[in-house]
Amino acid sequence: MWKRHRRYAADGTWDSVLATLLGHAESRGLIDWEVSVDSTINRAHQHGTNLPRHTGGTLELQESSRRAP
């Protein structure tokens, strides 16, 4: 089933199915195209990213602190 799903996604079958369904629903007035946008800002904790952290210390000091029990 996964291979079929990926093949349909790659060749545009799912896009065609969605477009057909949306077209039928819209022609019957079943879709309300109202949009709501939320401008909430979420900040990640400084350690919540996968970017390296530059603290000014040497790499050896940072590595040794990670090994501490």
C-alpha positions in Angstrom: 0.0 0.0 0.0 2.8 2.4 0.8 4.4 2.0 -2.6 1.1 2.7 -4.3 0.5 5.8 -2.1 4.0 7.2 -3.0 3.4 6.4 -6.7 0.1 8.2 -6.7 1.6 11.2 -4.8 4.5 11.4 -7.3 2.4 11.1 -10.5 -0.2 13.6 -9.3 -3.1 11.2 -8.8 -3.9 12.5 -5.3 -3.9 16.1 -6.6 -6.3 15.1 -9.3 -8.6 13.3 -6.8 -8.6 16.3 -4.5 -9.3 18.8 -7.3 -12.2 16.6 -8.5 -13.7 16.3 -5.1 -13.3 20.0 -4.3 -14.9 20.9 -7.7 -18.0 18.7 -7.0 -18.3 20.0 -3.4 -17.9 23.7 -4.5 -20.5 23.3 -7.3 -23.0 22.1 -4.7 -22.2 25.0 -2.4 -20.7 22.7 0.3 -17.5 24.6 0.8 -17.1 27.8 2.7 -13.8 29.4 1.6 -13.5 31.7 4.6 -9.9 31.9 5.9 -8.7 32.7 9.4 -5.1 33.6 10.1 -3.5 33.4 13.5 -0.4 35.6 14.0 0.7 33.9 17.2 4.5 33.8 17.7 6.0 30.7 19.3 9.7 30.9 20.4 11.8 27.8 20.8 14.0 27.5 23.9 17.7 28.2 23.1 18.5 24.5 23.4 15.4 23.5 21.4 17.1 24.0 18.0 19.5 21.8 16.1 21.9 24.6 15.5 25.3 24.7 17.2 25.6 26.9 20.2 28.6 29.3 20.4 29.3 30.1 24.0 32.9 31.3 23.5 34.3 28.3 25.3 36.4 25.6 23.6 34.9 22.6 22.1 36.8 20.3 24.6 35.2 22.1 27.6 31.7 21.7 26.1 32.2 18.0 25.3 33.6 17.2 28.7 30.6 18.8 30.4 28.3 16.6 28.4 30.0 13.5 29.7 29.7 14.4 33.3 27.3 12.1 35.3 
